[in-house]
Amino acid sequence: MKNKTRLLVIGNGMVGHKFLENLVQSGEKEQFDIIVFGEEPHAAYDRVHLSEYYSGRSAEDLTMPTPGYYEEHGISLLKNCCVEDIDREKKIVLTNNGDEVPYDRIVLATGSYPFVPPIPGNEQDGCFVYRTLEDLDNIKAYAGKSKRGVVVGGGLLGLEATNALSSLGLETHVVEFAPSLMPVQLDPAGGAMLRLRIEELGIQVHTQKATNDITRVEDNQLRMNFSDGEHLDTDLILFSAGIRPRDELARKSELAMGERGGIVIDDHCQTSDPDIYAIGECALWNNQIFGLVGPGYMMADVAMNSLIGKQAVFKGADMSTKLKLLGVDVGSIGDAHAKEDGNEVYTWHNQPSASYAKLVVNKGFVTGAVLVGNAEAFDTVLQYKLNQIKLPDPPEQLILPRFDGGGATLSADDLPDTATICSCLNVTKANIFASIDEGAMNVSEVKECTGASTGCGGCAALLASVVNSELAARGVEVSTDICEHFKHTRQELYHIIQVEEIKSFNELIKAHGQGMGCDICKPAVGSILASVWNDYVLEEDHLPLQDTNDTFLANMQKNGTYSIVPRIPGGEVTPAGLIAIGEVAQSYDLYTKITGGQRIDLFGARKEDLPDIWAKLIDAGFETGHAYGKSLRTVKSCVGSTWCRYGVQDSVGMAIRLENRYKGLRSPHKIKFAVSGCTRECAEAQSKDIGVIATEKGWNLFVCGNGGMKPRHADLLITDLDDAELIRIIDRVLMFYVRTADRLQRTSVWMGNLEGGLDYLKEVVLEDSLGINAQLEAQMDSIVGTYQCEWKTTIESPEKLRRFKSFINSDAPDTTIEFTRERGQIKPIETALTE
Amino acid sequence: MKPESKPQWVDICSIDDLVPNSGVAALINEKQYAVFYVPTQTPSVYTIGNYDPIGKAQVLSRGIVGDIGGDLVVASPLYKQHFRLSDGSCVEDETSFAGSWPSKVEEGRVKLMVG
């Protein structure tokens, strides 16, 4: 195509990538011929979560564009390529390879570089910065031969780096020039509380320290000499003392610059040359650099709109932040230091629980806040400030703990339509309403449509309240009743059955329901009864509750015949086992196929043949595979360290152990596991409900992934577990899911609807915030202890076997089941009813 | 062509062969019936065709029995449509019928009227 506008995007970081994504989404990309210059050897990656690189996420996991995204949209990304000069007269740029590339428009997204204080000796071996994946690789390699590490900088970035060093197992120190930690975002009292919490973790904090120089002492150690005469010896020094805009290219090209650096932009993100835009941390708007990703994303959106001729204005951004630093919740809003005239403060110190809260108000409105140790109030207080909502009476209820479970929560109706609900993805209340207009009917669907709460997830509770209150206002009945027979959710029924020790459906519906039940509530209750009491599912009381698959312990196929799946734990099967399965399949002429879960499915079995087929399989040592149940299906594994040159743990052994532990567990929906023997992840564990990946030190546990219709990448729950810890934590996660999920809700959707998301799940299963872990473990132990192979129990009971007869009044086979043959195997023929 | 036969009661099994709140299949003259036993209702036995006209297979006797909006129904195990036990009509699709036949319990025996 001719006459496309040549657009150069210089810099491929988070903001540069967001700009490209926005442009693709706008549908106007075809106007442009786009070349992207990236200095690093990688495509854009998530720098905000960089420290997770040390806790199990790989470079690929952190990568922002999905594989093939740029190619698919015709965007050329030149990696390892810098632009060295812009000739604005000739409209060409010059790259480090000596190439000249003509342009019509440029977007500068060059980002920032870490500020290294000008301390003599700061360039020695053992001194690092914390910005890129390469930095992290270098630090990790050096940390391997180090015992102690020092981070220079006690601000937000410094503490992130502290987290990284500490997770490498080093004795970690933080050195800060100011009198307290995070001096920009926190007041001295908040900084002191944060210090207390961090020191509890064994990190040593040194404030009010100016470093004169860094020298090398014996044992090849570095020595930091402070201005107060003291010194600190260390193996490794990490500078993380703030950022500076990467503006050297703009400076060389004589664009207007700020006095202290930064590329000056206007409200449309245009620089002093209207053909050149600047966005993100390199840009200076109203004399301000925005060192957070949120405002950078806003600039990306404004620049993109301006480029395609639409009106959009950058009006600055709120710099309030909420984050978890070294496990401590920290929030800072607006005028944290109460510097403005007329500001008044409320503070709440809770020494025993080491939390601190401060509210800054002025003439009836919130102007700032500091929260350390507990940031639950953050969303509400921020909404009060951003939307200028009149303070409640008394104002301090906004930050005080809730003694009665009540307290000041902001009702969704109090917020104006312009209120930003999700600041990561910049989703407003109006955006959420628009998605409901387009048919989103619940929180999950709104999340999917708008992206709200898919960044840090901190707004989940607020989002749920906005969505539910709007749905209610529109007369959409948000009924959580399981069906017309019970005015309860599945979770409530679970609770009732457990607390009142109800053992049968009839008992339950008599006491808590109405009518006879149906195909919705009966299997759900059957599943709960099995999870809680683990009775044999074909007891006469339970039999009518089961779907046909559970009734006949096999999967019904379209012609009314069944498929059979023997359990093959971990996908490991002996040649003799394979032969036995083959012989059974051959003698009953069953269609045979390998499944995605590393086992073998035998199709076309007649109901009346199921017991004989199973008798033979059980004789050969097989058990039921529960392919028919809402229960554990398979634990897929790679071959692991036993055979593989790369494996670091015995993944097959662990898979077999897990499959044998959880087989038979009845749950709200099917559950799939996988275990990979190294980070190459050949078992694809990150697409499973429970994914286990081996590390040098043990196992990393991922949860709530899914393949299928709506793929979801599993979340990393915890790293480097030993075998026993791994099993205990899986016990808790599974049992918590079984207790709290809705009917037919996979773990991925359950996680999506869990208020508080992954952090909440971590609190429950890792920190025991609900005090239920002992119960969860005991219940799992009881289920594991009462496991029975349902097929074995069935074929031992002549009474149960009668159910498998094709007809109650005849031993004749069902002649309407017919097959043809294809590729050497049977294939069903549809039977038409003939009178 | 089968000869026209006069409808008559056919004995299929003992009431003890049935499981409360579930179904069984019966075969009479090569036609399949789905017989359901719901002891709390009057009558307690219901018979519809075993053939699911939507799923196109002989499976209705293997569905879950329940009530929807007050009507006794069985849910097809294939695609979950509900068929009324009283007359074999489909709740979700007015044009689909499984058929229905009189049935009764007499001196502990279950009997269908077919012909």
Chai-1 contact restraints between the chains, C-beta under 6 A:
chainA,res_idxA,chainB,res_idxB,connection_type,confidence,min_distance_angstrom,max_distance_angstrom,comment,restraint_id
A,G515,B,D67,contact,1.0,0.0,6.0,A-B,restraint_1
A,M516,B,G66,contact,1.0,0.0,6.0,A-B,restraint_2
A,M516,B,D67,contact,1.0,0.0,6.0,A-B,restraint_3
A,G517,B,G66,contact,1.0,0.0,6.0,A-B,restraint_4
A,C518,B,G66,contact,1.0,0.0,6.0,A-B,restraint_5
A,C518,B,I68,contact,1.0,0.0,6.0,A-B,restraint_6
A,D519,B,I64,contact,1.0,0.0,6.0,A-B,restraint_7
A,D519,B,A75,contact,1.0,0.0,6.0,A-B,restraint_8
A,K522,B,I64,contact,1.0,0.0,6.0,A-B,restraint_9
A,L543,B,V19,contact,1.0,0.0,6.0,A-B,restraint_10
A,P544,B,N21,contact,1.0,0.0,6.0,A-B,restraint_11
A,P544,B,S22,contact,1.0,0.0,6.0,A-B,restraint_12
A,T548,B,R62,contact,1.0,0.0,6.0,A-B,restraint_13
A,T548,B,P77,contact,1.0,0.0,6.0,A-B,restraint_14
A,M556,B,P77,contact,1.0,0.0,6.0,A-B,restraint_15
A,N559,B,A57,contact,1.0,0.0,6.0,A-B,restraint_16
A,G560,B,A57,contact,1.0,0.0,6.0,A-B,restraint_17
A,G560,B,Q58,contact,1.0,0.0,6.0,A-B,restraint_18
A,G560,B,V59,contact,1.0,0.0,6.0,A-B,restraint_19
A,F807,B,A25,contact,1.0,0.0,6.0,A-B,restraint_20
A,F807,B,A26,contact,1.0,0.0,6.0,A-B,restraint_21
A,F807,B,L27,contact,1.0,0.0,6.0,A-B,restraint_22
A,I808,B,C13,contact,1.0,0.0,6.0,A-B,restraint_23
A,I808,B,D17,contact,1.0,0.0,6.0,A-B,restraint_24
A,I808,B,V24,contact,1.0,0.0,6.0,A-B,restraint_25
A,I808,B,A26,contact,1.0,0.0,6.0,A-B,restraint_26
A,N809,B,I12,contact,1.0,0.0,6.0,A-B,restraint_27
A,N809,B,C13,contact,1.0,0.0,6.0,A-B,restraint_28
A,N809,B,A26,contact,1.0,0.0,6.0,A-B,restraint_29
A,S810,B,L27,contact,1.0,0.0,6.0,A-B,restraint_30
A,T816,B,Q58,contact,1.0,0.0,6.0,A-B,restraint_31
A,E830,B,K56,contact,1.0,0.0,6.0,A-B,restraint_32
A,L833,B,Y51,contact,1.0,0.0,6.0,A-B,restraint_33
